[in-house]
Each structure stands twice: as structure tokens, then as C-alpha cells.
Amino acid sequence: MALRLDGSPFLFFITNEGNQDLLKEEMVQYFPHLTPSFSKDTFLTFKNQDKEVSPAELTKMSFVYQKFFGLNIGKTKAGEKQSALEEFKKSKFADDGYVVFDFSLTCENKKPIIDESAKWILSFIEVSAKETWVGLSPNRKTGYAGSLFLDDHLPESAPSRAYLKVLQGFEYLGYKLQAETILEAGSAPGGASRYLLDKGCHVVGIDPAEMDPTILESKNFFHLKKPIQEVESLGNKKIDWLVVDLNLPPAISIKESLRLIKPYSRKIKGCLFNIKTGDLAHVKEIEWHLKKFSEFGFKKLEAVQLPSHRREFMVIGSNL
Ligand SMILES: C[S@@+](CC[C@H](N)C(=O)[O-])C[C@H]1O[C@@H](n2cnc3c(N)ncnc32)[C@H](O)[C@@H]1O
């Protein structure tokens, strides 16, 4: 079989469960030249109407509502996988270093072991018993986004799944927390706080709702039990990171949180900011949201959907 190693007009994506419509809307808003082609469950392909996309061009592309994407470089029928692999091994991409990732739409998949030195991921995506699609994706430095299937489990001690969001956000950044101080807006019941406290951090949590008693037991947790709009300032507290997960319209969430950390803007290391996009209409606001963070002064910004996310994404800002 001939793999399309010079380029292909087809891009494939795997989304989080129930987020296929958000990815389609992202294409309509930001990449209108990518039109829907094939879809099955969380696997979708889009055709670039302008031209073929080369693997080098693919390394510069990023999308929010996906946990894995790449070029569709071929299809194999049952029993043809080995010959596709042999063909790939003769290519310049194999010389760059690669890992093989087997993914099935019908079976549960585990996090692939990503070798950071590998530049490419060659994937075999089993769409049905008869058909497997062959994909080529850049291996991002952290082994994250574009190469991400986590099998993280929520520990019993976590009062909510927000534990996983903050774990995966820092993992995405490749950042190891070291007893830092976190301002957490929307902290109840305390999933994210659990993770941060377990890492030895101090947490200032703003939320009018009740925190889980196990969080309140910690001497490193300080609760401001009121709506963020009523918090005038944080006094002379030192804040290293901002973590936000508020059930508020994104514009208010952003305005209020950035207002509070303004006095620390030159020292803050970064932010993990969850933004709800339950409604498709919110997708076209992503650029507007990112602009607010860039005006604030974050040096590096990315909008990513993590595996633990539902209809939401995270703005990851960093000054590191
Ligand atoms: C998704 S939950 C947060 C989960 C939390 N981060 C955790 O780790 O368990 C959203 C939170 O936003 C809080 N919230 C809603 N409006 C708020 C406001 N005006 N100020 C502060 N918190 C607010 C809610 O009380 C709720 O606890």
C-alpha cells in the first residue's frame, strides 16, 4: 500500500466524548477550509479544501476540541498493518524517531508510552473490524496534546473531578509544583484544592459554597467564603498561580479573576483557567477570551481541552 507521506488533504481527530459538535463548530469559526468528511463516534475526519497538508505544516497547527489529531495517510484492511509499518520504516519520518500507537474505537485505550525523543507518532486507528486508518501526528514535547489518552483515575480522597483538570493542566505545562501559593476561584467542594494541597501548596480558595471538610482540615487552605465579586483584594498575600473553575459566564469569570491578580501580574507564574462552552455559540468567543489573557500580559497562551474536560476547555497561561 502507498502511504501519503508527502501530504494528505485529510486530517483526523479524536475528541472527548460528546464534544464532536464543538470541534465541528471550531472548524466553521476558525478553519472554514476544513470540511467534515467521515465520522464515527469520537473519530472525525476533515478535508482541507485548499490543498494537501504536509507533515511539516501539521506541526504548526493546533485545535482546541481534540485529544489527538494528525494526518490521515492511508487505510489498511485486516492483515495489512505489517506492510504499512514496513513501508513507514523506510521513510525519513522513521529516521527522525517515532512511536507506534494502536487505537481502537471499540476498546478502551490506555495512555500510550510516549518517548519524548520520538518526533512522530504513527497511529493505527481501528475504525471497524475490517478497516484501520493510518495516521501521522507530531509528538509534542510534553507527550501531551496531540498524543494524549490519559488513564488517570480520580482518587477516592478527591471531592470532585476538578482534581483531574488541575493535574492534567500542570502535566500539560510539564510543570512540577513546589509548595507554591495558588489562588483558586470557584474552589468548592475541593477537587482541585485536594491535588494542590497534596503537592504541598498553599491554597486561597474563593467560593460562597461549602468546602469539603477534609479540605478545611488543612492548615494550608484558606477559605474566602463569598462570591468573587465581593472580594476586594487579597491584601499582601503572595500568589504564584491562578486556578479558575467558576460557574459564571466566562466574561465575568475572566474580568473578576484577572482583576484580583492584577497587583501580582509581574510575579505570577501562570494560570489554569477553565472556560465553559456548553453552548455552541460560545466557540466563536474563544479568540476574544484569549485576547483578554494576552492583554493581561501572559507570555505564552494556549487553549486546550484536557481528557477530563466535558463541554469546556482550559486557557493555560504561562510566564515561565
Ligand atoms: C465547577 S465548580 C468548582 C469545582 C472546584 N474547582 C473543585 O475543585 O471542586 C464551580 C464553582 O463555582 C462556584 N461559584 C459560582 N459563582 C461564584 C462566584 N460568583 N464566586 C465564587 N465562586 C462561584 C460554585 O459555588 C461552584 O462551587
PDBQT file of the ligand as one rigid body, heavy atoms in Angstrom, charges set to zero:
ROOT
HETATM    1  C1  LIG A 401     -17.222  23.513  38.819  1.00  0.00    +0.000 C 
HETATM    2  S1  LIG A 401     -17.412  24.093  40.434  1.00  0.00    +0.000 S 
HETATM    3  C2  LIG A 401     -15.768  24.215  41.003  1.00  0.00    +0.000 C 
HETATM    4  C3  LIG A 401     -15.117  22.920  41.316  1.00  0.00    +0.000 C 
HETATM    5  C4  LIG A 401     -13.892  23.112  42.182  1.00  0.00    +0.000 C 
HETATM    6  N1  LIG A 401     -12.836  23.810  41.490  1.00  0.00    +0.000 N 
HETATM    7  C5  LIG A 401     -13.356  21.833  42.731  1.00  0.00    +0.000 C 
HETATM    8  O1  LIG A 401     -12.157  21.622  42.590  1.00  0.00    +0.000 OA
HETATM    9  O2  LIG A 401     -14.085  21.055  43.333  1.00  0.00    +0.000 OA
HETATM   10  C6  LIG A 401     -17.839  25.755  40.223  1.00  0.00    +0.000 C 
HETATM   11  C7  LIG A 401     -17.883  26.544  41.495  1.00  0.00    +0.000 C 
HETATM   12  O3  LIG A 401     -18.080  27.924  41.158  1.00  0.00    +0.000 OA
HETATM   13  C8  LIG A 401     -18.677  28.491  42.312  1.00  0.00    +0.000 C 
HETATM   14  N2  LIG A 401     -19.182  29.844  42.026  1.00  0.00    +0.000 N 
HETATM   15  C9  LIG A 401     -20.260  30.180  41.280  1.00  0.00    +0.000 A 
HETATM   16  N3  LIG A 401     -20.390  31.535  41.283  1.00  0.00    +0.000 NA
HETATM   17  C10 LIG A 401     -19.365  32.031  42.023  1.00  0.00    +0.000 A 
HETATM   18  C11 LIG A 401     -18.969  33.347  42.378  1.00  0.00    +0.000 A 
HETATM   19  N4  LIG A 401     -19.642  34.426  41.982  1.00  0.00    +0.000 N 
HETATM   20  N5  LIG A 401     -17.843  33.491  43.123  1.00  0.00    +0.000 NA
HETATM   21  C12 LIG A 401     -17.142  32.403  43.543  1.00  0.00    +0.000 A 
HETATM   22  N6  LIG A 401     -17.490  31.132  43.239  1.00  0.00    +0.000 NA
HETATM   23  C13 LIG A 401     -18.596  30.954  42.487  1.00  0.00    +0.000 A 
HETATM   24  C14 LIG A 401     -19.762  27.494  42.683  1.00  0.00    +0.000 C 
HETATM   25  O4  LIG A 401     -20.187  27.682  44.007  1.00  0.00    +0.000 OA
HETATM   26  C15 LIG A 401     -19.039  26.179  42.427  1.00  0.00    +0.000 C 
HETATM   27  O5  LIG A 401     -18.539  25.649  43.630  1.00  0.00    +0.000 OA
ENDROOT
TORSDOF 0
